[in-house]
């Protein structure tokens, strides 16, 4: 006797009650969909628009401006938000991270750079207002290929005028400005005119000595 062939699973036919129930469900879904579409079409329910957030963001986008300036001898042109500080332009767009962000409120001096030869707090200086300006950061003090340090950088090393080093770029840039302004007649005068630069490690005496040393080499 040959073996019986395998039996495939065949669903049992639906009963009259089950067919009626399935029909009712399909009818309900179809009617609900139609009613929902009609309600949205009549404006009773506002369907969310994917473009709405983008349009709102564009409508509230801050004004921007174009600025062209020279940084460490190299010309740069950039489009910036009118609220962008020189500090953020240097660090985020030009990649010059030697200038440090400390308080971001003009109170610590860590972001000090030279603009047209004068020291400024980069965090309080709007980049868009520097059209045609010449900016010098700590990266631009020794641009030669032989990597010779600026005299004040050498003095900081010789006087051991730093510990953690976070404030050092700002201290050096401020010290250069102090020397150029002729404010180095005495250690007391140096400390007075460098008082806008905070050193949380407390190296003030050695910083003043470094500025005094570099001023003597000027």
Secondary structure, DSSP 4 states (H G I P E B T S, - for coil): -PPPPPPP--PPPPPHHHHHHHHHHHHHHHHHHHHHHHHHHTTSSPPP-HHHHHHHHHHTPPPEEEEEEEETTEEEEEEEETT-BHHHIIIIIS--TTS--SSSSSSS-TTEEEETTEEEEGGGSBGGG-TT-EEE-GGGTT-STT-PPPHHHHHHHHTT--SS-TTHHHHHHHHHHHHHTT--SSHHHHHHHTTTS--TT--HHHHHHHHHHHHHH-
